[in-house]
């Protein structure tokens, strides 16, 4: 079982590196400004529960190179919500044995505890702060949390987080 987890981890890391290399990395290597397409791909991938990239860190960079903050917020929120809905739906489909292999029993129980105890607030806070909201959305699907609440509270948390980030970034760029 430990061997499977290591293999899954390496495949996940390889997938993340490939996505970043083929988009963001390629644009930098040829001297181009990073595109909104690369932002979209990296951000979407970062919200999938099995990749877990710190995608909040790329928002200030893309804003600094001249991309409109409004578009960054729209893309960040929409890709984050779409990826989390996919995580949620996968959580509904996958058995507990597979879950233990993918994210580990400890992380699963921690996320499950937060959902059971705090429900919508947990989803909101995990999306508002740079926490493992992707894992939480996956576990929310497993424990049959409301998809409607998952979408609403993810959207609200992500929207506030990215609006504040872009606003603060604008203050430093002006």
Secondary structure, 3 states (H helix, E strand, C coil): CHHHHHHHHHHHHHHHHHHHHHHHHHHHHCCCCCCHHHHHHHHHHHCCCCCCCCCHHHHHHHHHCCCCHHHHHHHHHHHHHHHHHHHHHHHHHCCHHHHHHHHCHHHHHHHHHHHHHHCHHHHHHHHHCCCCHHHHHHHHHHCCCCHHHHHHHHHHHHHHHHHHHHHHHHHHHC
